[in-house]
Amino acid sequence: MSQPKPYPLRMSDEMRASLQESADRAGRSLNAEIVHRLQQSIDASFTGELNGGPGSPRMIASVEITDPGIDKDDPRYNAATIAKQIKEIRAMVEVLSNEMKNNKNG
C-alpha cells in the first residue's frame, strides 16, 4: 500500500478543539480521528443506500451505534441494560396484544 498523501485542511479553532477532544478520548491522533470520521461517513453513506437512505430509522441507528462520541460505558448502551429494556418492551407488547385480542372478541 502506498504512503498516504498529505492534504491541507482548513477548519475553525472550535472544530479543531472538538475533534482533538474526541481524538484524545479515543486514543487517536487528530489526523487519525479525522480519517476515522471520514471513513464512518463513507460507510454510513453506503449503509444508508442499503438501509433506505439518509433519515431512515435504520440509517440513523447505524450511525448512532458507530458514533465515536457515544460513551460505551454509558448505562444506556450497556448490554445488560439493553437486554432488560427489550424484555420490558416484549412484556408490554404482549399485554397490548392480549388487550387488543380481548377487545376484538369482546
Secondary structure, 3 states (H helix, E strand, C coil): CCCCCCCCCCCCHHHHHHHHHHHHHHCCCHHHHHHHHHHHHHHHHHHHHHCCCCCCHHHHHHHHHHCCCCCCCCHHHCHHHHHHHHHHHHHHHHHHHHHHHHHHHC
